[in-house]
């Protein structure tokens, strides 16, 4: 290739990346709705701990082993530059979508050297609702994990052993951001074998992948005494033994990789078989890893359709998006020896398996977001593979435009459904309550059931916080043993004490959440105030504080000192606590979050629960 040709290619790449970044940035700016979700409040708490003390601990001092530090560390680094507010954290997370679109365009260009294909693939993924729910509408790590997988795949497009090790490190950090990204490693290894056939390069990926995992395991063992999730039950000498075996395995892989000269040729039939198995392997691995088969009486396809429609394509021309995605998949299936086509199909395969599990278990479609990047790659491949037949290429571009338009409409609808400015630290109710709390004497401790509220009020009032923990069970039937305790963001195995009764129970299709009186009494031991908060209009969270209003209203040791509800149904009630604390003698509140009923108990649906909360908040 001549120097002039290389210069033209670089210029074309710059233009393609520029278009991709521009479209993605406009999309992120225009569709700006977001909420502070329960998980997001935990990530913010940990990011603040990292910035303040360099520790990965919750406010109660416990080391956070529920998930790797990738996402909180990313937020912490960003907030060193743009500030520590909730809104700044949301925009730091949203910026990942722009980076991801550029990475995908770069990947398509590196594989095809077709700038038009790269630009079309980049702008396709830039407006997908799937990518938006993975990192723009709430604080979740899915987009960042997907971006690290994409960065690893871009790095793989080299014949350098060192670059494959670097790619493995990126894939390992992706797993420390969200565990489900481990399936990105599976896709990457298959891509390496199809593209190069080199066992040495594949071993380099594995060696790099284990490095950040070993480091994280050693940190968790030193700080918490056991391995991180999903191996929390392995601690002490057994934990160190497992970590040591992983180190030895990594060293062995490195030695084999540096000396191996073996190459393999993957026939199309083997590539097709591997791709066909990917969704099945991913689905099965998630059942084993999570430890249970999702309980759902719907069929797999019905659950998948419901999840995609309800979360992503509700009220839109979803059939257009589906048709183009299917056509792009079928077109790529004709060319399994093409590394670009295989990469798109591999990401689509692992993403489809994760999406199916998430849909059946009602865990959030964002868990399968790798599928959206796979679809965009397949669109790019369809454009690049038809450049010698201009009429067909024009038809492909028209189909890509239809896909773009369908996603444009769908993401706009997702943005409208996500619009809720009430969760920010700037809303009027939160600001007024913060002013009240700031006027109290210093050194007071405020207890709350909402980690999101704790994050907001820590920013606004500077008070110390105690969190009311809750028991949970993944079995949505009642009565059922409540076998885990949720405190801040982590879940730990724990059994509800025998002979105690919950004072509030929320049920959904995939969990039971209960507040036990003994837990409340223990959490209140050092508290001066209790704050309950929520939104009577958006009350679908099992952690909404309204379930505790009857208990505290009836408590002789709790006196209301603040209560407000605004026209948007955002509400806050604050009680001053006297000790020893005596709770209210009231019947438990049973509520159904998403239509799931509690057998034998008077479950309130969301409308009935909303009316109860409004009446209690308004009562003086």
N, C-alpha and C positions, 0 to 999 in steps of 0.2 A: 504494500500500500504506500502510495506516494505521500510526501509531507503535505501537499496541497489537499489530498483526499482526507488525510487525518484531521487537518484543520477544519474542513467542511463538516466532518462527522462530529467533531467537538462542538462546533457552533450549533449544529442541528440538535445535539443533546442539550445544550444550554437552553435553546428555545423550548424544547419539549419540557424540560424541568421547570422553566419559567412559567409556561402555560399551566402546568400541573399545580405548582405552588400558588399561582394567582387564583385559579378556580377553587382550590381547597381553602385558601385563606378567606376568600369571599364567602364561601359556604359556612365556614366556622364563625365568621363575624355576623352574618345575617341570621343564621339559625343559632341563636345564643341562649336558648332556654336551658336551665339546669336545676337540679335539686341537690341538696346535701343529704345523701342517703345514709343509712345506718353504717354500712361498710366504710363509706367515705369518711365518716366522722372518726372511725378508728384509725384509718390511714393518716388523717390529719394529726391526731393525737400523737402517733408515733413519729411523724415527720417533725413535729415540734420538739419531741424528746431528743431526736437526733441533732437538731439545731442547737438546743439549749445545753445538752450535756454529752452529746455523742453516744448516748445509750439507746438501745432498742427495747425500751420498757414502757409498759402502761403506767398511768399515774399511781396505781397501787403498788408499783415496784416489781411486778411480775415480768419476766422476760417473754417477749412475744415470739413464740415458736409456731404459731398457727400458719404463718406464711413467711416467705423470705422477705428481706428488706428492700427489694428492688424498687417498688413503687413509692413507699415512704421516703426512701433516700433520694429518688428523683424529685419528689415534691420539695424536700428539704433544700436540695441544691438550687432549684428554681426560686424558692422563696428567699434565699440569700440575696438574690438579685432584685426581685420585684416586690418583696415584702411578704409578711406572714398572714395576710387576711385569708378568709375562706374563698372569697372571689378570686384572689390571685392564684390560689391553688387550683381552682377549677380551670382557669385559663392556661395555667401551666400544663395541665392534663390535656386540654383541648388542643394545644399546640402539637401534640404528638400526631394528631390526625394529618396535619400538613406534612410533617416529616415522613409519615408512613406512605402517603400518596407519592411523594418524591422518590422514596426508596423503591416503591413498586415500579414507577416509571423507569428508574435506573436499572432495575433488574431486567425488565423487558428489553431495554436498549442493549444491555450487555449481552443478552442472549440472541438478539435479532439484528442489532445494528440498524434498526428501523426507528427513526425518531418519531414518525407519525404514529406508529403502533405504540410506542412508549407514551406519547402524549395522550392518546385515546384511552389506554389502560389507566393512566394516572388520573385523568378527570373522571373516568367511570367510577373508580373507587372513592374519589373525593366527595361524591354526593350520595353514596349508598347509606340508607338508614341503618344498616347493620353496623357500619363503622361508627356512626354517631352514637348508637346506644352502647358501644363498647368503650367510650371514653369522653364523650362530649356532654351527654345529658345528665351524668352523675359522676362521682369520683370513684372510678373502678379501674383496675390495672390491666384490663383486657387489651386495650389498644397499645399500651406500652409493651406488653408481652408479645403481641403480634408484630410490632415494629422491630423488636430485637430478633424475632425469627426472620423477618424480611432482611434485616441487616446481615444476618448469618448467611442467608441464601445469596445475597449480592456478593459477599466475600468468597463464597464457594466457587464463583465463576473465575477460577484461576487454577493453574496446575501446580501451584506452590504448596508444599506440605505445610509450611508455616502459616499460610493464609487459611488453610483448612483447620489448623489448630485454633486460630483466631475466631473462625466461624463457630467452632465448637464452644469456645468461651462465651460468645454472644448468645448461643442457644442455651447454655447453662445459666447465664444471667436471666434469660427469659423465663426459665423455670423458677428462679428465685423471685421473679415478679408475679407469676401465677403458674401453679403446678401443671395446669392443663396444657401449657406450652411444650411439655415434654413430647407431645405428638409431633411438634415441629421438628424435633430431632429425628424421629422416624421418617418423616417426609424428606428431610435433608439427606439422610444416609442413602435412601433410595435414589435421590437425584444424583448424588455423587457416583453411584454405581452405574446408573444409566448414562451419565454424561462422560465419565472417564473410565469406568470399569476397574478403577484402582483400589485394591484393598488397603494399600498404604495410606492413601488420602482419606479413605473412610475411617481408618484407625486414628488419623490425626484429628478428625472431628470428635471422635469419642474421647480422646485424651483431653482435648480442650474443654469438652463438655463437663468432665468430671472435676476439673480444677475448682471452679467456683462452688460446686456442691460440697466438695471436701472441706473447703474453707468455712462455709456456712455451717456444716455439721460440727466442725471443731468449735466454732464460736458458740453454737447452741449447747453442746455438751459442757463446755466450760461455764457458761452463764446459767443454764437451766438444769443441767444434770441429766438431760435426755436428748435424743435426736429430735429434730423439728418434724412437723407434719409432713407426711402422714405416718411417721414412725415414732410418735410421742411415747409409746409404750416401751421403747427400747432405750434404757438408760444405764448409767454406771459403767461397769466393766464391759457389759455386752455392747453398749453403745460405742465405746472406744474400739472394741474389736471389729464391729461392723465398719466404722470409719477407716480403721487400718486396712481392712480387706479392700475397701474401695480405693485407697491409695495404692496398694499393691497391684490391684487390677489395672489402675491407670498407668502405673510404671510399666507393667507387662505389655499393655497395649502400645505404649510409646515405643518400647524396644522392638516389638514386632513390626510396627508401622515404619520405623526407620530402616529396617533391614529387608522388609518384604518387597519383592518386585513383581508380585503376582497381579495379574489383571484378569478380569472376567468380561465376557460379552453377554449382556443381558438380552435374550431374544424378546421379540414383541409379545409372545405368548406369556412369558414369565412376567414382563412388565404389566401386562393386562391383568394377570392373576393377582399380582401384588396390589395394584390399584383397586381391584374389586374387593380385596380383603381389608383394605384400610378402614372403611367405615365400620365393618364388623369388629375388627380388632380394637378400634378406638372405643366403640360402644361397650364391648365386653370388658376392656381394661378399666373403664370408668366404673362399671358395676363392681369389679373387684376392689379398685382403689378406694371408692367411696364406702364400700362395705355393704351395699344394699341395692336391690333392684327397685327402681322407682315404682311406687304404688300408684297405679292409674288404670282405671277401667276402660280407657279409650284404646283403640288400636294405635299402632306405631305411626302409621301415615296420618291418621286423624289428629293425633297429638302434634305431629310435626306441622301439619297445615294450620292448626289452631295457633300454635306458637308463632309461626312466621306471620300469619295474618294479624293477630292481635297486637304483637309487639312492633311489627315492621311495616306491613302493607295494608293495614285496615283502611277501608274506604278508598282504595286506589286501584289503578289498572294493573293489578298484580300479575294477571295472566300474560301481559306483554313482557314483564321482567322475566317471568318463568320461561316463556317461549324462547327468548333470546339466550338465556342462560343454558337451556337444554340444547339449543342449536350449537352454541359455542362448545359445549362439552362433547357433543357428537362429532363435531369437526376435529377437535383435538384428538379424540379417540382413534382417528384414522392415522395419526402420526405419533405413535408412542415412542419412537426412537428420537423424536425431537426433544431435547432437554427442556425447552421452554414449555412445550405442551405437557410434558410429564410433570414439570414443577407445578403448573396450574392444577392439573388433575390430582396430584398428591395432596396439595393444600385443600382442595375441594373435598377429597376423600376423608382426611382426618377431621376437617371442619364439619362435614356431614354427620360423622359418627358422634361428635361432641354435641352438635345441634340436636340430634335425635334424642340423646340422653337428657339434655337440658329441657327439651320440650316435654318429654314424658314425665320428668321429675319436677317440672315447673321451676327450674333454676335460673332462667334467664337466657334468652337466645344469644346474648352477647358471648356466651361461652364457646360458641362455634364460629366466632368471627373470622377465623382463618379461611373459612369457606368463601367469604366475600372477596378476599384478596385472591383466592384461587380463581374465582369467576372473572375478575378483572384481568388476571394474567391470560386466561383463555381468550378473552376478547382481544387482547393485544396480540396473541398468537394468530388469531383468525385474520387480523389486519395484515400482519407481517407475512404470513404464508400465502397471501393472495396478491402480492405486489406485482407479480409477473402477468396477472390476468386482471386488467384494470376494471372491466365491467363487474367481475365478481367482487373485487376489492371495494368498488363503489357500493354494492349491495351490503357488504359487511359493515361498511361505515354507516349506512342508513340504519341497519339493525342496531349498531352501537349507539346511534343517536336516539333510537326508540328506547333502548335500555336506560340511557342517560335521563331522558324525559320522565320515564316511569319512576326511576329512583328520586329524581328531583321532586316530584309530587309526593312520594312516600316520605321523604325526609322532612319536607315541609309539614306534613301531617304529624310526624313524630315530634317535631319541634313545638307544634301547637299543643299537643297533649302533655308535653313536658313543662310548659310554661308555668312556673310557680315561683315568683319572686319572694314568697313568704319565708323561704328557708334561709335567706341570707342574714348576716348579722346586722344589716341596715334596716330591716322591716320595723315598723313603728311599734309594734307590741314588744318585740325584743329590746328595742332601744329604751322604751319607757321602763320596762322591768329592770334593765341594766342600770339605769339612772337610780332607781329605787335601791337596788342592791349596793350600788357604789356609795350611797349615803349611809349605809350601815357601818358600825365600827369595824376597823381592820381586823384581819385574822379570823374571820368567820368562815365556816365550812357549809357549803350548799350541797345537799344531796339531790339527785335527780335520777329518773328512770331512763332518760334519753341521752345517749352519748353525743348525739348531734347537738342537743341543747348545751351540753357541757362544753363542747368545743366553741360554740358561739359565745357563751357567757364568759369563758376564760378570756376570750379576746376582748370582750366589752367591759367586764367588771373587775377582773383581776382577782377573783375569789378562788379559794381552794375548793375542790370538788370531791364528792364521794358518789359512786355510782351504785344504784340499786340493781343487783344481779338478778337473773331470772333462770329458772330451770326450763330445759327444752327436751323434746323427744322428736326424732325424725319420723316416728310413726304417727300419722294424722288421726288415729282412732283414739277414743277416750272411753273409759279410763285406760291409761297406759303408763308404764313406769317412765318417770322423767329422769333420764339417765345422763344428762349433760348440763353443765352450768355455763351460761353466757355472761361474761363480765368484760366490759369494754368490747373488744371485737373477737376475743378468743373464746373457744369452747373447750371445756375440760370435763372429763368423765366425773360424774358426781351423782349421788343418789339423794333424792328427797328424803328427809328424816321420816321414819315410820311414825304414824299417828298425827302428822301435820296435814293441814288442808290448805290448798291455794286460796288466796284472797282475790285473784283475778286470773282468768284463763282466756287465751286467744288461740283459735284453731284456724289453720289454713290447710291447703291441699298437701303440703309436704312437711308440716311440723306442728307441734303443740308447744305453746309458750305459756309458762305459768309463773306467777309471783307468789312466793311463800312468805308467810308472816314472820317466821324466824329469820329469814334472810333480810327482810326489811328492818327488823329490830337490830340485827347485827350491823347493817350498813349505817343505821342512824346513830350508832353509839357515840360518834364524835361530831355529829352534824348539828348546826344551829338552825338551818332552814331546809325545807324541802320544796323543790320546784317541780311542778307537773306541767307539761306543755304538749301541744299537738295542734292538729288542724281538723276541725269538724267537717270540713269539706273533703280533704284528702286524708282520710283516716284509715287507709288500707295497711298500715304498718302494724305488725304484732307488738311493736315496742311503743305504741302510742300511749301516752301517760294517762289518758282518760279513764282507763280501767281501774285506776287507783283512787279516783276522786271520792267515791263513796266511803272507802276505808279511812281516808284522812279527814273527810268532812265530819265523820262520826267519832274521830279519835279525841278523847279528852285532853291529850297532850299536844294537839296540833291546833294552832290558831291562825286563821287566814289573815295575812297582812297585805296581800296584793291579789287582785283578780281582774282580768281584762280579756275581752274578746272583741275583735274588730269586725268590720263589714265583710272581710274575706274569710271569716271563721277561724282565723289564727287566734289561739288562746294561751294564756299563762295563768296559773294559780300558784301562789307562794304561801307556804305555811311556816310559822315560827314554831320551833320544837322545844318542849320542856322535857326534862329528864327526871326520873326514869320514864321512858316513853311507854305509853299505853295506847294500843291501837283501837280502832273502831270495831264494834261488834256488829258486823253486817254480813249479809249473804254474799257469796262470791259473784263477781261479774263474769258472765260467759259471753264471749263475742265471736262471731264468725268473720274472719278477714276477707275471704273470697268465696263465700257460699258453702264452705265445708261446715257441717253441723256437728254438734257434740251430742251424742246419743244420751237421752234421758235428762238433759239439762236445758233450761230455757235460753238458748243461744240468741243473742241480738245480732241482726244483720247490720250492715253498715249504716243504713238509714236510721234504724232504731237506736243504734249506738250514737250516731250523730246527735239525735234529738236528746238523748240522755245527757251527753256531755254539755250541750248548749244550756240545758236547764240547770245543771249543777254549777256551771261556771257563773251563770247569771244570778244564782241564789246568793244572798248575802247573810 
